[in-house]
Amino acid sequence: MNTWTPDEPTKSSPRAGAPGLRVIRGEGQRKQEPLADRNAVARVLMEAGADLLLKRISPVRAQEIERKVDRVLDLFDRVDAAPVLMPVLKRHLDELEALMRETREVRAVRR
């Protein structure tokens, strides 16, 4: 009888000393990160592009996301020069997060 448990390392490596694959437990769900920096906003654009290619969202929705991402990235640059614009940036980030939440819900229904 095999008594292997998921927490035990396996010794099925083809070469001695070679690193094996590591399983990351994520329950099949990706954690949605807050849009707090330029990199997170850029990942939203990549996600929308992938969804468009896979026909999970419409070209109109993808264009709207792209337009909002461009605006937010521009605001990030402007806030660096004029921190007084931070509330405007925050409002646009909230709008982009709401659009992405709606997009993910629509995408989940189509599956």
N, C-alpha and C positions, 0 to 999 in steps of 0.2 A: 504494500500500500504506500502511496506517495504522500508524504506529510509536508510538502512544500507550502509555504505561505507567501502572500504577496510581498511581505516586508523583507524576506530573505534574499540575498543576492544569488544570482544564478552563476553556474560555472560552465556555461555552454559556449564560451568564447572560442573561436576557431584558432586563435594564436595565443600562446601563453603570454600573459602580461598585457594583452591588448584590451583597451577599455571596451566594455559592452554597452549596449543601449540602456538607457535609463527611462523608465516609465514615469511620466509626470501625471499625477492624478488631477484631472480637471473636471471630471464628471461630464465631459462632452460640451461644456458651456464655456464660452470665452467671457472673461470678465470685462465689462465695459468701463474703460478708464475715463475719468473726468477730463474735459478739454482744458488743461491748465497751461499748456505750452505749445510752441510751434510744432514740435514733433508729433504731439497727439493730434493736432489739427491736420497735419500732413497725412497721418495714418487714416483719417476720415476720408480724405480724398482718394487714397489708394483703395480703401474698402468700397467706396462708391464706384470706382473704376472697375474693380473685380465684379461687383454686382451687376454693373451694366454689361460687361462682357458675357456674364453667365445668364443674362436676360432675367435677372431677379428684380431689377428696377427699370423704369422707363428712361428713355433719353432725356425727357423733360425733367424728371426728378434728379437725374445725374447732373444736368446743367444747373439746376437750382442749388444743389450741394456745392458744385464747383464755384458758382458765383459767391455763395456765402463764405466758403473757405478762402477765396481770394480776398474778400473784404476783411475777414478776420486777420489774415496774415498781414495785410496792409496796416491794419490797426495795431498789430503787435509792433511793427516798425515805428509807427507814429507815437505810440505810448513810450517807446524808448526815448524819444526826443521831447515828448510833452506828457509827463505822467498824469496830468489833469484829465486826460482822455480815458483813463482806466475804467470809469463807469460805462463809457460807450463800448469799450472792448468787452466788458463783462456782459452787457446786454446782448451783444452780437454772439458771444460764446454761448449764452443761454439759448438764443434762438437756433443756433446750429445744433446744439445738443438736443433740443426739442425736435428738430427736423430729422436728426439721425434716429432718435427713439421711434418716431413715427415710421421712418423708412424700415427699421428693423422689424417693427410689428407687421407692416405690410408684407415684407419679405417672408416672415415666418408663416403668414397665412397662405401665401402662394405655394409653399412646400408641400 
